[in-house]
């Protein structure tokens, strides 16, 4: 019994969670010593100087999972290599930025090269079913895929603005994807997604409101790109198509896209710091980071996941399910006036 695969999996999950918690705590001490502190300003959603960069425990955890399970076939090789070639440069430039500001041009160049490297490893890319057509993501389609990955990477950075929300999003999205695969009879494919939840959970124990440490740009970008890599890989090798992943990431995609579009169309400096995302507005109205983060998790698990399951069962209607699932999120952004200049 103790040597069963399920027991080994559970023990590894617990060990990774504890290790991630320990690494986060160690980086907390390091950040305090070296002054790697996020100081509040008029654009912040927090009021207390807080160490940042603790998401390095997630990065180390994901790499450790790849190394520890390489011979057990728990983690597929293609996304693992894409993670190393694409995710590591994003993590390193973000960690550097956490210590010493890096120009936007350099960061964007690294992001583009990292996304391109990940796409190269993940070839051939999945097909996309739309209105009866089977669209191959090749040729010019590859360019749009790279741009889309860079957008997911950066929107994850944009959405990492209150305690626990970025980690909770990753946790609930990967767990939802795993559950859908279990329902579809593909548990062996979904298991690695659950294993990847362990380092995120360990970090969240110290990032939950009131957060003792923040994730930092290094990990938020890394997580965004990782989710994009997982989406491409699983859409190619399982029944979890791209519509499913688009739906599961709906909370972050809609909020970030609506807010950026509004700021661009209204003539605001879209790249300047702000706190006009819907989640930031709600955190001020509710006077609680935890309530907004829990609401995001609930929306993912109770609203978006069922629509993603429908898209998995009927991929030809995935586009319709995506539009339906996004509708209340768009209404929410419009209702709270996301993107409008905050006072």
N, C-alpha and C positions, 0 to 999 in steps of 0.2 A: 504493500500500500504506500509506504513512504517513498518508494522508487517510481511511483506512477508519474506519467507526464503531467497530470493535473497538479499533483503535489509539488513537483519541481517548479512548475509554472508559478504557483502561489508563493512558494518560498522566494523565488527570484523576484517576484513582484514586490513582496514585503521588503526584501533587502534593498532593492533599488529605491523604494520610497524612503526608507530610513537613511540611506546613503545620500539621497538628494537633500533631505532635511538637514543632515549634518554638514554637507558642503555649503548649503545656503547660509547656515549659521556661521561657518568659518568665513565666508565672504562678507557677511555682515560685519564681523570684527575687523576684517581687512579694510573694508570701505570706510569704517569709522576712523581707523588709524591713518589712512591715506587721504582722507577728506573727499572721498567719492560720494558726494552728498547732493541730493536734489533739493535745492532751496526754493521755497514757495515764492511765487510772484503773483501779479494780478491775473495771470492767465492760468494759474494752477488750480487743480481740483482738491488739493490738500493744503493744510495750514502748518504742518510741522516739518522741519528739515529731516529728510529721510534718506538713508543710504540707498544707492541704486546699483544695478549690475548683478543682482543676486540670481538672475536667470541663467548665469553660467552653469549652475548645477543641472539645469535641464539639458543644456548643450552637452555637458560631460556625460550625463545620464544616457542620452540618445546614442552617443558614440560608444559608450560602454555596452549598451544593449547589442549593438552591431558586433562588437568584438567578442562578447560572451556567448552569443548565440550563432556565430558564423557557421559552426559545424553541426548545429541542431536543426537547421532549416526553419527556425521560427521567424526569422526576419529575412525576407527575400533579398537577394543580392543587388538587383537593379536599383531599388529605392535607397538601399544602404550606400551604394557608391554615389548616387545622385546627391544624397545627403552630405557626403564627405566633400565632393567636388564643388557642389553648389552652396550647401549650407555653411560650411566652415568659413569661406571668404566673407559671407554676409555677417556671420557672428563676429569675426575678427575686426572688420571695419566698424561694426557697431560697438564692440567693446573698446576699441580705440577712441571712438567718438565719446563714449561715456567718460573717458579720462581727459582727452584733449579734443576739442571740436574739429571735425573734418568737414571740408567744403561739400556742398550739396552735389557739385559736379563729380567729385571723386566718388562719393557714395553711390550716385546713380550709375556711374561707369562700372563699379564693382558689382552692383546689383544686376545690371544687364549681362555682364560676363558670367556671373554665377548662375543666373537663370538659363542662359544659353548652354552652359556646361551641363546643367541638370537635364535639360531637354535632350541634349546629345546622348547622354547615358540612357535615357528612358525610351529611345527609339525602338520600335515604331510607336507613334503616338496613337491614342485611341480614336475611334470614330465617334461622330456626334449625330444622333438621329434628330431630324428636324423636319416636321411637316411631310413625313413620308420619304424624306431624302436621307441617305447615309453619307454624311460629309466626312471626308478624310482630312485630317489635320496635317497636311503635308504642303511643301512649297511655301507659298505666302502665308499659309495657315500657321506654319511654325513661328513666323514672326509675331503673329497675333498671340500665340501661346506664350512666347517669351515676355511680351508686353503685359499679358494678363498675369503672369507669375510675378512680375515686378510690382504690379498694382496690388496683388494680394499681399505681397511682402510689406509694402509700405502702408497699406491700409491697416495692417495688423499693428504697425507702429503707431498710427494715428489713434487707433482704438484702445491703446494701452494707456489709459489716462486716469483710471480710478482703481482702488484696491481690488485685486483679485480677478478683474474682468477678463484679461488676456489669457490667464491660465485656465480659468473656468470655461472660456470659450473653447480652447483646445481640448480640454478634458471632455466636455459634453459632446463636441463634434466627433471626436475619435470614438467615444463610447457609443454614440448613436450609430455611427458607421459600422462598428463591430456588431451591435445588436441586429441591424438590418441583415448583415451577412449571416448571422446565426439563424435568423428566421428563414433566410433563403437556402439554408442547408450548406453554407460555406464557412462553418465555424473555424476550420483549420486556417482559412485565409484571414478571418477576422481577429484571431487570437493575438497576432503581433500588435494590432492597434490598441488592445487592452494593455499589453506590456508597456507600450510607449506612454501610457497614462501615468505610470508609476513615478517617473522623475517630476512630472508636472504636479502631481499630488503632493510630493514631498516639499516642493517649493511653495505651493499654495498655503501650507501650514504656517509659513512665516509672512506670506503676502496677503493673507486674508485681512479684512478690515477689523481693526485699524492696522494697516500694514507696518511691519517692522523694517521691511526692505522692498524696494521696487525691482521689477524685472530688468529694466534697462533696454536700450536700443539694440544691443547685441543679440539678446534672446528674442525680443519681439519680432524682429526681422527674420531671425532664424526659424521661429515657429511658423510665421506666415509662409515662408518658402517651403518648409517641411510639409505643411498641409497641402500646398499646391502640388508638391512632388507626390504625396500619397494619393491625391485625387487623380493625377495622370496615370500613376501605376495601377491603381485598383480599377480604374475605368478600362484599362487594357486587359486586365487579367481576371476580372470577376464581373458579376452582374451589377456592381455598384458603379453606374455610369456617371458621366460628368454632370448631368442634371441633378443627380442625387447630391453630389458634393456642392454644387451651386446653391441648392436649397439649404443644406446643413449649415453653410457659412452665411446664410441670409442676414442674420442680425448685424454682422460686421460689414458685409458688402453693401447693404442698403444704407445704413447710417453713414458710413464713410463716403459712399458715392453721392448720396443726396447732399450731404454737407459740402463736399468739394464742388459739386456742380452749382449749388446755390451761390457759393462764394465767388466762383468764376463768373457766373452770369450777372451777379450784382456788382462786379467791378472791385471786389475786395482783393487784397493781396493774399492769394490762396495759400502761399507758402509761409506766411507769418504765423506765429503761435496764436492759438485761440482756444476757447473752451465752449464752442457752439455746436458740438456734436449732440445728438439727441440724448445719449447716455449721460453726458456731462450735465446737460440741462436738468434731466430727471434726478441726478444725484443731488443737485442743489435744491430742487423743489421738494424732494423727499427727505432732504437732510440726512442721507444715508448712502454710502457706497455699497454696503452689503445688500440692501434691498434691490438695487439696480442690477447687481451682479447675479443675485438669485433669480431675478425676473428674466434675465438673459438666459440662464441655464434652463429655466422652466419653458421659455419660448422655444429653445432648441429641442428639448426632449418631448414636450407635449404638443407642440404645433408644427415645427419644421420637420422633425424626424418622421412623423406619419406621412407627410407629403413626400418626403424622400423615399420612404418605403413604397409609396404608390408609383413614384418615378422609376424605382427599381423593377417593379412588376410590369409596368407599362411604359417602357422607355420612349415609345413613339409619341407619348403624351407628356413627356418630361417637361417640355417648354411651358405647357399649360399649367402643370402643377407648380412650376417655379413662379409663374406670374401670380397664381392664386396665393401661394405661400408668402410672397413678397407684399401683397396688397395691404394687409394691416400694418406692416412695418413702414411702408411708404406713408400711410395715413398718419401713423404716429409721428414720423419726422415732420410732416406738414403741420400737424396739430401743435407740437411743441416749438415750431418755428426753428428747426435745426438749420444752421448755416447763417442765420441772421446775426449781425454784430451783437456781441454780448456786452452788457453793461458792467 
